[in-house]
Amino acid sequence: MRVHKLKVRAFTLIMFAGLYVAAGLRAQAPASGAVEFQARIQPVGGRLEPVRSLPFYLLRKSVADIRKEAERTEPPAELDSFIDELGVSPELKAWLKKNHTVALSGSDFTKQLTADDITGVPEFMKAYMVHNGAALNAGLPAPKFKESDRESNPEKYQREREQYLQAIRRFFVAHPEAIDGIDAQLGDSNPSQRWTQRQAEQQHKIERRSKILAQTTYLAGQTETNLEGRGSLHAVPAGTYWLTTLDTPAMAGDVRLLWDIPVKVLAGQTSRIELSNLNAVESSSRPWR
């Protein structure tokens, strides 16, 4: 009888121990839920149609915030640093920095030039003289100072040079039309194309870094839509996520859409989302681009 009681007690202890361990394992297991969605797109003048075979990513951080993080490691190109690298005169570098631009073409550029800009920046002065036919005596003041006086008679040189620059300033004021088109003479000094290329290269680095972060560090799940435009992700730990297509747009006609939608996943529940033109952005305006 005593042996029987011992067996019962041992069985009871083992049973409670098993229940305790099972409860502990359940407590340690992360509470999870699921995400189900349908993506549909409507072209201009058309009907809603499913977004088929498009990859979707569930991220732990929004694409916009991931891009900000990427920009901290791959900062955008700095204009002043770029200007410092240019092989132009110090006067032109100072003008570019003061006006926060490297665009030396177009009417917006020529309209902002002043008489002091023309006489103070060697590249502008040369372009102005060539454009207005200085070599053909087309009405421009002629210089009286001589380069030989620069060292032999510096006071005379400086006085006559300043008189010449004053005459150019008066001509500039009297003939405002003479400034139009001088940007055509600045081709070799115009760094705008190089700056555009530098920016494009830096943007490519940021986009590449953003995509790497999204698909590694912040990736919680990935799926692809079926023929009905539906997709799902299961066993997702409870929390807040973003459902996104990254930089791959959904296309229908001339419509190109991207999604980056916040999703809250609750334990034991399924979060359902309808994706359409209403909660998407045009791919050209997406921060990722």
C-alpha positions as CSV (number, residue, x, y, z in Angstrom):
1,M,0.0,0.0,0.0
2,R,2.8,2.3,0.9
3,V,4.6,1.6,-2.4
4,H,1.4,2.4,-4.2
5,K,1.1,5.8,-2.5
6,L,4.7,6.6,-3.3
7,K,4.0,5.8,-7.0
8,V,0.9,8.1,-7.0
9,R,2.9,10.9,-5.4
10,A,5.7,10.5,-7.9
11,F,3.3,10.5,-10.8
12,T,1.6,13.6,-9.4
13,L,5.0,15.4,-9.1
14,I,6.0,14.5,-12.6
15,M,2.6,15.7,-14.0
16,F,2.9,19.1,-12.2
17,A,6.5,19.4,-13.3
18,G,5.5,18.8,-16.9
19,L,2.7,21.4,-16.6
20,Y,5.1,23.9,-15.1
21,V,7.7,23.4,-17.9
22,A,5.0,23.6,-20.6
23,A,3.7,26.8,-19.0
24,G,7.2,28.2,-18.9
25,L,7.8,27.4,-22.6
26,R,4.5,29.1,-23.5
27,A,5.5,32.1,-21.5
28,Q,8.9,32.3,-23.3
29,A,7.4,31.8,-26.8
30,P,6.9,35.2,-28.5
31,A,3.2,36.0,-29.0
32,S,2.5,36.2,-32.7
33,G,-0.2,37.1,-35.2
34,A,-0.6,37.3,-38.9
35,V,-1.0,39.8,-41.7
36,E,-3.3,39.4,-44.7
37,F,-3.7,41.9,-47.5
38,Q,-5.0,42.5,-51.0
39,A,-3.3,45.0,-53.4
40,R,-5.3,46.5,-56.2
41,I,-4.5,49.4,-58.5
42,Q,-6.7,51.5,-60.8
43,P,-5.3,53.0,-63.9
44,V,-6.5,56.4,-65.1
45,G,-10.0,55.9,-66.6
46,G,-9.9,52.2,-65.8
47,R,-11.1,49.7,-63.3
48,L,-9.5,48.3,-60.2
49,E,-7.2,45.3,-61.0
50,P,-5.2,43.0,-58.8
51,V,-1.5,43.6,-58.3
52,R,-0.1,40.2,-59.3
53,S,3.3,38.6,-58.5
54,L,4.7,41.7,-56.7
55,P,7.1,41.2,-53.8
56,F,6.0,42.8,-50.5
57,Y,8.2,43.3,-47.4
58,L,7.2,43.6,-43.8
59,L,9.7,45.9,-42.1
60,R,10.4,46.9,-38.5
61,K,11.0,50.5,-39.6
62,S,9.4,52.7,-42.3
63,V,11.2,53.2,-45.6
64,A,11.4,56.9,-44.9
65,D,13.2,56.3,-41.6
66,I,15.5,53.7,-43.1
67,R,16.5,56.2,-45.7
68,K,17.3,58.8,-43.0
69,E,19.5,56.2,-41.3
70,A,21.2,55.5,-44.6
71,E,21.8,59.2,-45.2
72,R,23.7,59.4,-41.9
73,T,26.2,56.8,-43.1
74,E,26.1,58.1,-46.7
75,P,25.5,61.8,-46.3
76,P,24.4,63.8,-49.3
77,A,27.0,65.6,-51.3
78,E,27.9,69.0,-49.8
79,L,27.8,71.9,-52.2
80,D,30.5,74.0,-50.6
81,S,32.9,71.0,-50.6
82,F,32.2,70.4,-54.2
83,I,32.9,74.1,-55.0
84,D,36.2,74.0,-53.2
85,E,37.3,71.2,-55.6
86,L,36.6,73.2,-58.8
87,G,39.4,74.5,-60.9
88,V,38.0,78.1,-61.1
89,S,39.0,81.4,-59.7
90,P,38.7,82.2,-56.0
91,E,36.3,85.0,-57.0
92,L,34.0,82.6,-58.8
93,K,34.1,80.1,-55.9
94,A,33.1,82.9,-53.5
95,W,30.2,83.9,-55.8
96,L,29.0,80.3,-56.1
97,K,29.0,79.8,-52.3
98,K,27.3,83.2,-51.7
99,N,24.5,82.4,-54.1
100,H,24.3,78.6,-53.1
101,T,24.4,77.5,-56.7
102,V,26.6,76.0,-59.4
103,A,24.1,76.7,-62.2
104,L,25.7,79.1,-64.6
105,S,23.2,79.0,-67.4
106,G,19.7,80.1,-68.2
107,S,17.8,83.4,-67.7
108,D,17.5,82.9,-63.9
109,F,21.3,83.0,-63.8
110,T,21.9,86.0,-66.0
111,K,19.1,88.0,-64.3
112,Q,20.8,87.8,-61.0
113,L,24.2,89.1,-62.2
114,T,25.1,92.7,-61.2
115,A,27.7,95.1,-62.5
116,D,29.9,94.2,-59.6
117,D,29.6,90.5,-60.4
118,I,30.8,91.1,-63.9
119,T,33.8,93.2,-63.0
120,G,34.6,91.2,-59.8
121,V,34.6,87.6,-61.2
122,P,37.2,87.0,-63.9
123,E,35.2,84.3,-65.7
124,F,32.1,86.6,-65.8
125,M,34.2,89.5,-67.1
126,K,35.8,87.4,-69.9
127,A,32.4,85.9,-70.9
128,Y,30.8,89.4,-71.0
129,M,33.6,90.9,-73.1
130,V,33.6,88.0,-75.6
131,H,29.8,87.9,-75.9
132,N,29.6,91.6,-76.5
133,G,32.3,91.6,-79.1
134,A,35.1,93.4,-77.3
135,A,37.6,92.4,-80.0
136,L,35.3,94.1,-82.6
137,N,35.0,97.4,-80.7
138,A,31.2,96.9,-80.4
139,G,30.7,99.8,-78.1
140,L,32.4,98.4,-75.0
141,P,34.9,100.7,-73.2
142,A,38.5,100.0,-74.1
143,P,41.1,99.5,-71.4
144,K,43.8,102.1,-71.1
145,F,45.9,100.4,-68.5
146,K,49.0,98.4,-69.6
147,E,50.2,95.2,-68.0
148,S,53.7,96.5,-68.2
149,D,52.7,99.2,-65.6
150,R,51.7,96.5,-63.1
151,E,55.2,96.4,-61.7
152,S,56.9,99.4,-63.1
153,N,54.1,101.9,-62.1
154,P,51.6,100.1,-59.9
155,E,49.7,103.3,-58.8
156,K,49.1,104.2,-62.5
157,Y,48.1,100.7,-63.3
158,Q,45.6,100.4,-60.4
159,R,44.1,103.9,-61.1
160,E,43.6,103.2,-64.9
161,R,42.3,99.7,-64.2
162,E,39.7,101.0,-61.7
163,Q,38.6,103.7,-64.2
164,Y,38.2,100.9,-66.8
165,L,36.1,98.8,-64.4
166,Q,33.9,101.8,-63.6
167,A,33.3,102.4,-67.3
168,I,32.3,98.7,-67.7
169,R,29.8,99.1,-64.8
170,R,28.3,102.2,-66.4
171,F,28.0,100.3,-69.7
172,F,26.3,97.4,-67.9
173,V,23.7,99.7,-66.4
174,A,23.1,101.5,-69.7
175,H,22.8,98.3,-71.7
176,P,20.9,95.7,-69.6
177,E,20.3,93.6,-72.7
178,A,24.1,93.0,-73.1
179,I,24.0,90.4,-70.3
180,D,21.6,88.1,-72.2
181,G,23.3,85.1,-73.5
182,I,26.7,85.4,-71.8
183,D,26.1,82.0,-70.2
184,A,26.9,80.5,-73.6
185,Q,30.5,81.7,-73.1
186,L,30.8,79.9,-69.7
187,G,30.7,76.3,-70.9
188,D,34.1,75.4,-69.5
189,S,33.5,77.1,-66.2
190,N,29.9,75.8,-65.7
191,P,30.1,73.0,-63.1
192,S,26.3,72.3,-63.0
193,Q,26.6,69.0,-65.0
194,R,29.3,67.7,-62.8
195,W,27.3,68.6,-59.7
196,T,24.3,66.8,-61.0
197,Q,26.4,63.8,-61.7
198,R,27.9,64.0,-58.1
199,Q,24.4,64.2,-56.6
200,A,23.2,61.2,-58.7
201,E,26.1,59.1,-57.6
202,Q,25.4,60.0,-53.9
203,Q,21.7,59.3,-54.3
204,H,22.6,55.9,-55.8
205,K,24.7,55.1,-52.7
206,I,21.9,56.1,-50.4
207,E,19.3,54.0,-52.2
208,R,21.6,51.0,-52.2
209,R,22.4,51.4,-48.5
210,S,18.6,51.8,-47.7
211,K,17.7,48.7,-49.6
212,I,20.4,46.6,-47.9
213,L,19.2,47.8,-44.5
214,A,15.5,47.1,-45.4
215,Q,16.2,43.6,-46.6
216,T,18.5,42.6,-43.8
217,T,18.4,44.6,-40.5
218,Y,14.8,45.5,-40.6
219,L,13.2,42.7,-42.5
220,A,10.5,40.8,-40.6
221,G,9.0,38.9,-43.4
222,Q,8.5,38.7,-47.2
223,T,5.8,37.4,-49.5
224,E,4.5,37.8,-53.1
225,T,1.0,38.5,-54.2
226,N,-1.0,35.8,-56.0
227,L,-3.2,36.2,-59.1
228,E,-5.8,37.9,-57.0
229,G,-3.4,40.4,-55.6
230,R,-3.5,38.7,-52.2
231,G,-0.6,38.0,-49.8
232,S,-0.1,36.9,-46.3
233,L,2.5,36.6,-43.6
234,H,2.2,34.3,-40.6
235,A,3.9,33.8,-37.2
236,V,4.7,37.5,-37.0
237,P,5.7,38.6,-33.5
238,A,3.3,41.2,-32.0
239,G,4.4,44.7,-32.8
240,T,4.3,47.6,-35.2
241,Y,5.6,47.1,-38.8
242,W,5.4,48.6,-42.2
243,L,4.2,46.8,-45.3
244,T,6.1,48.0,-48.3
245,T,7.1,47.3,-51.9
246,L,10.4,49.1,-51.4
247,D,11.4,50.6,-54.8
248,T,9.4,48.2,-57.0
249,P,6.2,49.9,-58.2
250,A,2.9,48.4,-59.0
251,M,2.0,49.3,-62.6
252,A,-1.2,49.8,-64.5
253,G,-1.3,51.9,-67.6
254,D,0.5,55.1,-66.8
255,V,0.1,54.7,-63.0
256,R,3.1,53.7,-60.9
257,L,2.4,53.2,-57.2
258,L,4.4,52.3,-54.1
259,W,3.2,51.4,-50.6
260,D,4.7,51.9,-47.2
261,I,1.8,51.3,-44.8
262,P,2.0,50.9,-41.0
263,V,0.6,47.6,-39.7
264,K,0.0,46.7,-36.1
265,V,0.1,43.0,-35.4
266,L,-1.6,41.7,-32.2
267,A,-1.0,38.3,-30.6
268,G,-3.4,35.7,-31.8
269,Q,-5.0,38.0,-34.4
270,T,-4.9,38.6,-38.1
271,S,-4.4,42.2,-39.4
272,R,-6.1,42.7,-42.7
273,I,-5.2,45.5,-45.1
274,E,-6.6,46.8,-48.4
275,L,-4.0,48.4,-50.6
276,S,-5.1,50.7,-53.4
277,N,-4.4,54.1,-55.0
278,L,-5.8,55.8,-51.9
279,N,-3.1,54.7,-49.6
280,A,-0.2,54.6,-52.0
281,V,2.2,57.2,-53.4
282,E,3.4,57.8,-56.9
283,S,6.8,56.2,-57.4
284,S,8.4,59.5,-58.6
285,S,7.5,61.3,-55.2
286,R,8.6,58.4,-53.0
287,P,11.3,59.3,-50.4
288,W,13.1,56.1,-51.4
289,R,13.8,57.6,-54.8
